[in-house]
């Protein structure tokens, strides 16, 4: 039986839209007019760059930059060689500036901590993050589940990923720029309810749940929330 992933649950048309919205910040194909983005950064050669200290540093700096640029973090996960964030942004320029400074400072920090491994001229991160615009409430909720499942192999080994925001959902304890009240306003679910759904349901069941739970959302509602005025 093939593995069920977020992408495998998309219809052909949804998958085309999803893939079209993936791109580098310098490429014309990326949609820069969204309000919500799934952003992925990757190590240059696929090797491990994030340990507990570097992951903690990155997340702390990310939170500070988001707060200063008016960006709201919804979900975030740091793996050994890549990261995921879902965020609501005031504009495209603010999003790009957050990651420009973040990636620059993270690169400097990793190089300073491992000068022999990362000599000057050796790339640490891929040049550009991947920006995936999110255009409807079902995709947003299901992408959150995708992030929750990213560290699954760590959990299976009784370990944890370098960073995952979902402990905040489990304990209902949030720090800025996460907004505890935002989830209830947007999804009609408390953070703890979201955690229970993500932790107890398969990706396929979350997809079915989201389609039913948000069935009252009209195209007009999605345009009002996910498309920049």
C-alpha positions in Angstrom: 0.0 0.0 0.0 1.5 3.4 -1.0 2.1 6.0 1.6 -0.7 8.5 2.0 0.6 12.1 1.9 -1.1 15.5 1.6 -0.3 15.7 -2.1 -1.8 12.2 -2.8 -5.2 13.3 -1.5 -5.5 16.2 -3.9 -7.6 16.0 -7.0 -5.8 16.4 -10.4 -6.9 20.0 -10.6 -5.9 20.8 -7.0 -2.5 19.2 -7.5 -1.9 21.3 -10.6 -2.7 24.4 -8.6 -0.6 23.2 -5.7 2.4 22.5 -7.9 2.0 25.8 -9.8 2.3 27.7 -6.6 5.7 26.2 -5.7 8.6 28.3 -6.7 11.5 30.5 -5.7 11.0 34.1 -4.7 12.8 35.2 -7.9 10.7 33.2 -10.3 7.7 34.8 -11.9 5.5 31.7 -11.4 5.2 32.1 -7.7 2.0 33.8 -6.5 3.0 36.8 -4.4 -0.5 38.0 -3.6 -1.5 35.5 -0.9 -2.2 36.0 2.8 -1.1 32.5 3.9 2.1 30.7 2.9 3.7 27.3 3.6 7.5 28.0 3.5 10.1 25.3 3.2 13.9 25.8 3.6 16.4 23.1 2.9 20.1 22.4 3.6 22.1 22.8 0.4 23.3 19.2 0.2 20.6 17.4 2.2 22.9 16.9 5.2 22.1 17.5 8.8 22.4 21.2 9.9 19.9 21.5 12.7 20.6 20.2 16.2 18.8 21.3 19.3 20.8 24.4 19.8 20.7 25.6 16.2 17.0 24.8 15.9 16.2 26.7 19.1 18.3 29.7 17.9 16.5 29.6 14.5 13.0 29.5 16.0 13.7 32.2 18.5 15.1 34.5 15.7 12.1 33.5 13.4 9.7 34.6 16.1 11.4 37.9 16.7 11.5 38.7 12.9 7.9 37.7 12.5 6.8 39.9 15.3 8.7 42.9 14.0 7.2 42.4 10.5 3.6 41.7 11.5 3.7 38.1 10.5 1.6 35.6 12.4 3.0 32.0 12.8 0.4 29.3 12.7 2.6 26.1 12.6 6.3 25.4 12.5 8.6 22.4 12.4 12.4 22.1 12.2 13.8 18.8 11.0 17.4 17.8 10.7 17.9 19.2 7.2 14.8 21.2 6.4 12.1 23.4 8.0 8.4 24.1 7.5 6.4 27.1 8.5 2.8 28.1 7.8 2.2 31.8 8.3 -0.2 34.7 7.7 1.6 37.7 6.2 0.7 41.3 5.7 2.4 41.5 2.3 5.0 39.7 0.1 7.8 42.0 1.0 7.5 41.3 4.7 7.6 37.5 4.1 10.7 37.7 1.9 12.5 40.0 4.3 11.9 37.7 7.3 13.5 34.8 5.4 16.3 36.9 4.0 17.5 37.9 7.4 16.7 34.6 9.0 18.6 32.5 6.5 21.6 34.9 6.6 21.9 34.8 10.4 21.3 31.0 10.6 24.0 30.5 8.0 26.5 32.7 9.9 25.7 30.9 13.2 26.1 27.4 11.8 29.3 28.4 10.0 30.7 29.9 13.2 29.8 26.8 15.2 31.3 24.4 12.7 34.1 26.4 10.9 36.0 23.3 9.7 32.9 21.6 8.2 31.6 24.8 6.7 34.6 26.8 5.4 34.0 30.0 3.6 32.4 29.4 0.2 30.6 26.2 1.2 26.9 26.6 1.0 24.8 25.6 4.0 21.2 26.5 2.8 19.6 26.4 -0.6 19.6 29.8 -2.0 15.9 30.4 -1.9 13.1 29.0 0.3 10.1 27.4 -1.4 7.0 29.5 -1.0 3.6 27.7 -1.4 0.6 30.0 -1.3 -2.5 28.5 0.4 -5.8 29.5 -1.1 -8.5 27.8 0.9 -9.4 26.7 4.5 -9.3 23.0 3.8 -5.8 23.1 2.3 -4.6 25.2 5.3 -5.9 22.8 7.8 -4.6 19.8 6.0 -1.2 21.3 5.5 -1.0 21.8 9.3 -1.5 18.1 9.6 1.3 17.5 7.1 3.6 19.5 9.3 2.5 17.6 12.4 3.3 14.3 10.7 6.7 15.5 9.4 8.6 14.3 12.6 6.6 11.0 12.8 9.7 8.9 12.5 11.2 10.7 15.5 8.2 9.9 17.5 8.3 6.3 16.4 11.8 6.0 17.8 10.8 7.7 21.1 12.6 10.9 20.1 11.6 14.3 19.1 12.4 16.6 16.2 14.8 19.5 16.8 11.8 21.8 17.0 8.0 21.4 16.7 5.4 24.0 17.7 2.8 21.4 18.5 3.7 21.1 22.1 2.0 24.5 22.4 -1.2 23.0 21.1 -1.1 20.1 23.5 -0.5 22.4 26.5 -2.4 25.5 25.4 0.6 27.6 26.0 1.5 30.0 23.2 4.2 32.5 22.7 4.3 35.5 20.3 4.0 35.6 17.2 1.7 32.6 17.6 -1.8 33.7 18.6 -3.8 31.2 20.7 -7.1 32.9 19.8 -6.5 33.0 16.1 -7.1 29.2 15.6 -10.5 29.3 17.1 -11.5 32.4 15.1 -10.3 30.8 11.8 -11.0 27.1 12.2 -13.7 27.1 14.9 -11.5 24.7 16.9 -9.4 25.3 20.0 -5.6 24.5 19.7 -6.1 21.4 21.9 -8.9 20.2 19.6 -6.6 20.7 16.6 -3.9 18.8 18.4 -6.2 15.9 19.1 -7.4 15.7 15.5 -3.8 15.8 14.1 -2.5 13.3 16.6 -5.4 10.8 16.4 -6.4 10.9 12.7 -4.6 9.7 9.6 -3.9 12.2 6.8 -6.8 10.8 4.8 -9.2 11.1 7.8 -8.1 14.7 8.4 -8.8 15.5 4.8 -12.3 14.0 5.1 -12.9 15.8 8.4 -11.8 19.1 7.0 -14.0 18.8 3.9 -17.0 18.2 6.2 -16.1 20.6 9.0 -15.5 23.5 6.5 -18.3 22.5 4.1 -20.1 25.8 4.8 -17.2 27.8 3.5 -18.1 29.3 0.2 -15.7 30.4 -2.6 -16.5 34.0 -1.6 -15.4 33.2 2.0 -12.1 31.7 0.8 -11.4 34.7 -1.4 -12.1 37.1 1.4 -9.7 35.3 3.8 -7.0 34.0 1.5 -6.7 36.6 -1.3 -5.1 40.0 -0.7 -7.4 42.9 -1.1 
